[in-house]
Amino acid sequence: MPREQVSEVVAEMVANVVAVTVEPGTPVAPGDTVALLESMKMEIPVVVELAGTVRAVKVAPGDVVQEGDVLVEIVL
């Protein structure tokens, strides 16, 4: 049985999670937005770079994330 490859989408800065636009099982393509963060009154969309299917969502609206925190896991 081949081992599944998982890609982690991480926060690039300390921010508040405003919205999560996917749930487990959602197919995603490069450029799709999976979350919206807010930092210093600016909204930052978080986009995926690889196609796959969302395996897990690790954050919820209202959470505060640190740089490097995993937001979403994607099975490639």
WOQUIUR-V830608 format. One record per residue. N is the residue number from 1. PSI is psi as a letter, one per 40 degrees, with the letter a starting at -180 (none if undefined). Layout:
N/PSI, N/PSI
This chain:
1/h, 2/i, 3/h, 4/i, 5/h, 6/h, 7/h, 8/h, 9/h, 10/i, 11/h, 12/e, 13/i, 14/h, 15/i, 16/h, 17/h, 18/d, 19/i, 20/h, 21/e, 22/i, 23/i, 24/h, 25/e, 26/h, 27/i, 28/i, 29/i, 30/h, 31/e, 32/i, 33/h, 34/e, 35/i, 36/h, 37/i, 38/h, 39/h, 40/f, 41/e, 42/h, 43/h, 44/h, 45/h, 46/h, 47/i, 48/i, 49/e, 50/i, 51/i, 52/a, 53/h, 54/h, 55/d, 56/i, 57/h, 58/e, 59/i, 60/i, 61/h, 62/e, 63/i, 64/h, 65/i, 66/i, 67/h, 68/e, 69/h, 70/h, 71/d, 72/i, 73/h, 74/h, 75/h, 76/none
